[in-house]
Amino acid sequence: MSDTFVTDPDVVLIGAGIMSATLGVFLREFEPSLRIELFETLEGPGQESSEAWNNAGTGHAANCELNYTPELPDGHVDISKALQVNVEFDLSRQFWSFLVKKGAIPDPRSFIHPVPHMSFIRGAKNVDFLRKRFAMMSAHHCYHGMEYSEDRQKIADWAPLVMEGRSAEEPVAATRIVTGTDVDYGSLTRQLIAHLEALPGFSAHYLNRVTGISRAEGGRWRVEVKDKSSRETRAVTAKFVFIGAGGGALPLLEKSGIPEGKGYGGFPVSGIWLRCDEPSVNARHHAKVYSKAAVGSPPMSVPHLDTRVIDGKHSLLFGPYAGFSTRFLKHGSLMDLFESLEPSNITPLLSAARDNLGLTEYLIGQVLQSSGHRFGTLQDIYPSADPDDWKLQVAGQRVQIIKPDAEHGGLLEFGTELVAAADRSLVALLGASPGASTAAFIGVSVLEKCFAPQLVGAWGRKLREIIPSYGVSLIDDADFTRRIRADTAAVLKIENI
Ligand SMILES: Cc1cc2nc3c(=O)[nH]c(=O)nc-3n(C[C@H](O)[C@H](O)[C@H](O)COP(=O)(O)OP(=O)(O)OC[C@H]3O[C@@H](n4cnc5c(N)ncnc54)[C@H](O)[C@@H]3O)c2cc1C
């Protein structure tokens, strides 16, 4: 790591999470002469939301997450959102494969593992829903290979812990797709940034907190940075700034003062997992089993029982149990929410609070629940779970976006959004879902939003080398999808069917 700040880098990346790391790699592939400075408030890369235990590590391809396939009032199951998330993950698979082939990531097993994705539901009405969902999904080439069963023995073969000790009276059903993955986004982030740090013209500065962003002369951005060790404050000016600060992005967007950022607010949701490192239990579960969210809960708090592979060790994770904290980052301050309040976002925040009382009640209920009640939720999925095998693990924070809205005053959103300056010289990434899995899609979206002219020429050609499906709709092109999946599965050493 270099300690000398370049005074006028081309690009400043704020935050050393998966999003800045991914965008940084794209930019360096397109323009090897670009000078890029990265500032990170923590002591190393990938330590906030992207760290392995701070998220669930699901390679979200919308295989098993039931919230992406709502049942419409006419009984029809809408899979359009699932398809979109499904093919966004293909962009990440291609991006990672490119880096493995190039040698920038020496071993895919250092961050990605094949883990089947399952949806598991209980009750006759839910069984009916899952059957219809399966019929829709399995008819599409993107979900080729998905299996469905109401047979208790079959489900027990797929996920023994889920069926052991379960009442024989209860109707159950499950889907499974063996091409699912578990991803250690922390390891991936560290490898991407190590790759960048080995290149000339890139430097990362840890324990360096960005404290101010303002317009400088000539349209550049002045980024003020406080060194947490020396307590010195310095400034750099850049042509392009990416605010990839995760939960810390909203306050920095506000500091930039761009009119496009006015009115945005943030609603933090904290998370807790139950974690099991007991080898005899781990040896009997190899899947990510997603169930149905409780009524009133936010979509990302769907309970799931997951195989995790972190630093070569197998563990089980269950949760998340959502909660409310005023911090925007796990390593943030309790003042984060209050400091984000501005005259322009008070109305959107109050309106979103008024329109989402169910969510507030749900979060309060989650915070107040006893450990016995919490364990009961695990036993809904794994009936014979033993409390002695499980411990609490604090997850990362998610800051949901509150958007200004002419009709409602403000809307609570569960996705991600890029908010860019009119001249495209600064862009902030708000929100956290589907998350790290779609980092390549988000990187490409930043490029399309902010570097559209460059993409027409050489950058576009390079982008198609990195992501061969760029410009092709994988939702429509079955042959291309099959080819891309076979290629990336072989490189990433994951299942292909
Ligand atoms: C409970 C939970 C479960 C999740 N499960 C999944 C999942 O299964 N699959 C999935 O794909 N995604 C999941 N996600 C989402 C995923 O973790 C995030 O989308 C992703 O890690 C965000 O990456 P990032 O780079 O934007 O943010 P981060 O990894 O948080 O990185 C941002 C960085 O910016 C730094 N920073 C902040 N402010 C400043 C500042 N002022 N100056 C300098 N640096 C700053 C932070 O310290 C941090 O290191 C989950 C998230 C949570 C919380």
The ligand as a Gaussian input file, in Angstrom:
#p B3LYP/6-31G(d) Opt

LIG

0 1
 C      -27.719000      -9.716000       7.027000
 C      -27.289000      -9.605000       5.603000
 C      -27.382000     -10.703000       4.749000
 C      -27.000000     -10.596000       3.423000
 N      -27.031000     -11.702000       2.636000
 C      -26.587000     -11.634000       1.351000
 C      -26.536000     -12.793000       0.555000
 O      -26.854000     -13.883000       1.005000
 N      -26.108000     -12.676000      -0.721000
 C      -25.741000     -11.468000      -1.239000
 O      -25.392000     -11.423000      -2.404000
 N      -25.764000     -10.339000      -0.499000
 C      -26.170000     -10.398000       0.787000
 N      -26.180000      -9.275000       1.566000
 C      -25.866000      -7.974000       0.961000
 C      -24.366000      -7.779000       0.781000
 O      -23.686000      -8.079000       1.970000
 C      -24.131000      -6.328000       0.387000
 O      -24.965000      -5.982000      -0.707000
 C      -22.705000      -6.078000      -0.081000
 O      -21.770000      -6.648000       0.804000
 C      -22.507000      -4.579000      -0.165000
 O      -21.193000      -4.338000      -0.583000
 P      -20.636000      -2.858000      -0.530000
 O      -19.303000      -2.900000      -1.131000
 O      -21.644000      -1.938000      -1.119000
 O      -20.637000      -2.503000       1.031000
 P      -19.629000      -2.910000       2.203000
 O      -19.094000      -4.273000       2.052000
 O      -20.321000      -2.573000       3.477000
 O      -18.422000      -1.928000       1.953000
 C      -18.531000      -0.541000       2.143000
 C      -17.255000      -0.068000       2.777000
 O      -17.284000       1.346000       2.855000
 C      -16.625000       1.729000       4.031000
 N      -17.028000       3.104000       4.373000
 C      -18.236000       3.524000       4.811000
 N      -18.226000       4.848000       5.001000
 C      -16.978000       5.270000       4.673000
 C      -16.338000       6.540000       4.673000
 N      -16.969000       7.664000       5.043000
 N      -15.038000       6.610000       4.281000
 C      -14.363000       5.485000       3.880000
 N      -14.922000       4.270000       3.889000
 C      -16.215000       4.162000       4.268000
 C      -17.070000       0.679000       5.033000
 O      -16.192000       0.601000       6.147000
 C      -17.067000      -0.575000       4.198000
 O      -15.861000      -1.290000       4.284000
 C      -26.534000      -9.357000       2.913000
 C      -26.403000      -8.262000       3.768000
 C      -26.757000      -8.385000       5.114000
 C      -26.555000      -7.217000       6.010000

